[in-house]
Amino acid sequence: MNAETQPCAQCGRVVPTSSMVYNGQAQLICMTCESDAQFAEASTKSMIQTAISPPLLALVGTMMFCVPLLSLIVPLICGIMSMFASVQAIRMGMDNSRVGATDRNQPLLLISGILSALWALGIIGVQILSYVGMALMDRF
Ligand SMILES: [Zn+2]
């Protein structure tokens, strides 16, 4: 090993030092490991977003019931969007082969997806009931 090459701290491959970068732990790693790490980090971030958006949409939908006029349609839209986001989260949670999938975020995705799907169903149900209620009020 001369001054121009070094083993990568992660994969052990000996590569030119000029093509190496420091990772978060101040270890020199090769570009392949660096891009893998970035990809995994991006995947973890997108998984967190996928886990958070269904309950967030359901929460917005629930709050919109309290806003005059917006309460007529926005909760339904949020409920449907939350439903789709929940399905996405559940599917991601069941896919263990995914990059960034860990024992910690998989159950989180599943729980978030299932609870939000139920929540979204409730919102959609209440919204439809309110339509039925309004329709009945129009008739009498
Ligand atoms: Zn490497």
Boltz pocket constraint, residues with backbone or C-beta under 6 A from the ligand:
constraints:
  - pocket:
      binder: B
      contacts: [[A, 8], [A, 9], [A, 10], [A, 11], [A, 12], [A, 13], [A, 29], [A, 30], [A, 31], [A, 32], [A, 33], [A, 34]]
      max_distance: 6.0
